[in-house]
Amino acid sequence: MEPMLRLALLAAAALWAGCVFSSAETAADVDPADDDTRGAGTCTLDTDCTLAGPSCCECPTYAVAGDGGWADACEQVACPVPADCPALEARCDRGACVAACAPSPCDLSCPTGFAVDPAGCTTCACAGGGAVPQCQFDTDCVRVAGDCCGCDRGGSDVAVPAGELTGFVDNLGCTGTESCPGVSTCTAGESARCVAGRCALAADPTTMPPPTDVGCGRPELPPCPSGQVCVINADDAEAGMGRCEAPP
């Protein structure tokens, strides 16, 4: 691609991503199929990928190839990223860039386990926290696209209380013209479940393999062995729990 054409496409992507268009530009001017600014991309290492979202000003919900121009385009957009974004990281999974829950140490001990955020990531906070539980049964929760792409088209899905479904969808403000990677990022086996009183996407615990390492995060569990810490969002860790392993 000629350098001047590439710069022009990056500039257009930056304007679209920040939701700012000049009088001569509209969202229709941005080509969703242009892999220089969007697209899942291929990868070999985690460092080949970067987090991305429906726009530069929204929480990241998926990952794209780092050489696709997304990061460069967003550097030109002046807007703060929301402070309450799920703790995600970009990973290379079987040659495709994906967004995954970021492992992190947590020194809390919670009687009901750790809280789980809407993206299904375990947080370093006790479930409940004095708040009214969202659910009692899995049937109290429903699965819905967490952004204007949804995991079927490269975004993310979340679980919300059934009674809040309509309001959640309305608050997304989707127009149907959003540019999405078009590559599924859905995780097989996940469904809307009630985990420690909160709605989250999780696998059926009866079908999950037993953890390969010592679990942690609840008072009835022993402390982690010397040289290990309780890590939330570790691979194969049960939702709402941690796993003892070396510090990340």
N, C-alpha and C positions, 0 to 999 in steps of 0.2 A: 504494500500500500504506500502511495506517495506520501512524504512527510506532511505536506500541506493539507492533504485530504484527511490524514489521521488526526491532525490538530483540530481541523474543523469538526470532525465527528466527536472528539473528546469535549470540545467546547459545547456542542449541542447536548451531549450527555450530561454535562455539569449543570447546564441550565434546567434541563428536565428534572434531574435528580433533586435539585433544590426547590422544585416547584415554582421556578421563576422563569417567565417567558417574556420576550420583548413583544411589541405590538405586531411584529411580522412573523412570530413563531407560535406554534401550538404543539401540544403533545403529539399530534399526528406527524410532526416533522421528524420525530425520533424513531428510527427504524428498530423495532424490537428484535429483529433477526441479526442485527449487527454484532457479531461476536467480538469486535474490538472493544465494546463497552459493556456488554452483558454476556451471559451464557455460562453454563456450568464449567466447561473447560476440562482438559485432562491434566493429570498430575502424576508425579512420581513420589514426591515428598510432601509432608505437611506444609513446609515452607513455600511450596508452589501455589498455595491457596490463600485467599483473603476473605474475610467476612464481608457480606453485602446485605442490602435490604431493599425494600420497595422504593426508597429514595435515600439520599445521603443524610436526611434529617430524621430518619426513623431508625428504630432499633434494628440491628442486623438480624436476619432470620434464615439466611442461607449462605453458601460460600461459592466463590467463583475463582477461576484461575487468576493468579496475581499479575500475569502479564496481559490481562484483558483490557486494562485501562480504567477499571472502576476506581481504584484508589487515586489515580492521578486526576480523574474527573472530579471526585469529591473534595480534593484539596482546594478546588476553586470555589467551593460553596461554603459560605459563612453561615453556619447554623449549629446550635448545640445539639448533641445527641442526647436523648432522654437518659436521666440518671438511673432509671429503674429497669434497664434492659436486662434480659436473662444473661447469665454468665456463659457465653458460648465461645468456642474457638474453632478455627478452620482446620480441617483435617483432610488428608488424602485417603479415601477409602476405595480400594480396588480400582484406582485410576481416575476416580471422580472426586471433585471437591465437595465436601459436605460440612455443615455446621453441627458441632457436637457439644454437649455439656462439658464445661471445663473443669477438670479435677482440681480440688484445692483442699488444703488441710483445714480441719475444724476441731476445736478443742471443747465443744459443748457436749453435754450428756443430757439427752432429752427423753423423758419417760414415754412419750408417744412417738419418738423418732423425729427426724428432721422434717422441716416443711418442704414442700415441693412446689415450685413456681408453675405458672400456666404452661410454660414450654416443656414441663416434665423434668426439669433439672432440680436436683436436690440442693437446698440452700443451707447455709450455716445459721439456721434459726430453728427453734423448736416448733413442731407442728402445733397448730391451735393458737398459741401465743395470746390466749385470752379472747381471741376473736370467736364469733359464732361459727361453728363448723359449716362448711358449704354443703356437706352431704353426709349421708349415713350408708347408702348403698351405691353400687356401681350404676344402677338405673337412674340415680339422681343426676348423673352427669351425661353430657353429650359431646361428641367430637365435632369440631368446626374449624374451618381455615383460620389460622391466627393472623393472617395478613391478606393482602389482595391477590396473592398468588396461590396460597395453599400448598401443601406438600406435593400434590399431584403435578404442579407446574413449577416446582423448584423453591417454593416458600416453606411455610411451616404450618402445622396443625396444632391446636391446643384443645384442652378439655375445659368446659365451663358448666356451671349448674344449668340444668334444663330450663329453669325459669328465667335465666338471664340471656338465653340464646338470641332472641330478637334484638335486644338492646346492644349486645356485643357486636352483632353483624352490622347494625346501623351505625355504631361508633367507628367502624373501620372506614366508612365513607368511600367504598370502592366504586369506581365508575365503569369497570369492565374494559378500560383501555390501557390498563397497566402493562408494562413490559416485564415479562417473567422469563427465567431461564428455560422453562419448558422441559426440564428434566426432573423426574420424580425424586424427592428426598424423603419419601415416607419410609418409616421403619416397620418392617413386617412384624406382625404379632401384637402391635400396640393397639389399645383401644381406650376409650374413656372409662376411667375407673375412679373410685373413691379411695384415696390414699391418705390415711391419718386425718380424715375430715376435710380433705381438699380434693377438688377435681383435678386429675392429671392424666396424661397419656402414659400408660404403663402396660407391660405384658402381664398376662394372667400368671400370678405367682405359682399356680399348680403346674404350669408348663415350663417354668424357669429352671435351669440347672442349678444345683446347689452352689453357693459361692466357693471359689477355690481358696480363698484366704479368710482370715478371721474377721467377722463383722464387728462393728463398733458404733457407738453413738447413743446407746441406751444403758441405763444404770445396771441392768441385770447382766450385761456383757462385761467380760474382763477388760482391763486397760490394755492398750496395745503394747506389744513387747518392746523392750529397749531398742532404740534405733529406728522405730517405726512410729507413724502418726496416723490418726484417723483421717482418711481422705474421702471426701464426698465426690460423687460423680466418677468414681473410679470404674474401670471396665468391669462389667458383670456385677457391680454392686447393686443391691436391691434398692428400689426407689424409697427414699426416706431414711436410708441407712448409709453408713460409711464402711470403709474397708481398711484394715490395718496394712500399711505398706510403707516403703521408704518415702521420705518427703519428696514431693514433685519438684 
